[in-house]
Amino acid sequence: MEDITIVGVDLAKSVFQVHAANAKGRAITRKRLPRTRLLAFMSAVPPCIVAMEACATSHTGRESCRRSVMTSA
């Protein structure tokens, strides 16, 4: 998971689409992750920018990531 500088997360009820890229915008990984595996994936990613859509569930997702492994801006 080296060189990841940004992770984009498309929020959904049960399966999330995750796209991680390096500083040049090159895709490092693209995954479909169930809710149960999303935090495990985020724990393995180095500190970086995490972009989520603005919707009713984005606040909950951000707080879950923040409590487990990250700091928010």
N, C-alpha and C positions, 0 to 999 in steps of 0.2 A: 504494500500500500504506500510505497514511497512516492514522493513528488506530488502527492495530491494537495492542491491548494484550494479547491472549491468542490462542494458536493451539492447537487440539486436534488431535492426530494419532492416527488409528486405525491401528495397525500391522498389516501383513499381509506375506505373502511377496513379492508382486510389485507390488501396487497399493495405495496408501495413500489414505485419505479424510482430507482436511485441512479444518478449519473455523477461520476467523479471525474474531474479533469485536472491537468497540471497547469502551471502558470501560463503556458502558451495556448491553452484551450484544448489541448489534445485529450481525447477521452482515455482515461485509465481503466475504468470499469463501468459497465452498465448492468444493473441487476434488477430483478423483480424479487422483492423480499416480503414475506408475510410479516405482520405486525410483531410476532414473537421473535423474529430475527433482526429487526431493524436496529434496536439498541446495541445488540452484539456487533453488528457491522460498524455502527458509529463509534463504538469503543475501540475498534481496531484501526480507525482512520486517525492520522496525526492531526493536531490542532489546525483548523482551517475554517474558511467561510462556509456556512451551511445556508443555502437558499431554499426557502419553502414558500409556497403560494400563500396568499393571505385569505384565509377562510376560517370558518368556525373552529376547526380542529387544529389549526396551525399553532395556536397558543399552547395547547396541551402537548403537542409534539415537541415544541421548543423547550418547554419546561422539563419534559422527560429526558431529553438529551442533555440539557444543562445540569440537571441533578446528577446524572450518571457520569458524564465525562467532560463536559465543555463549559466554557464561559460564554455569555452572550454579550453582544455589543450594545 
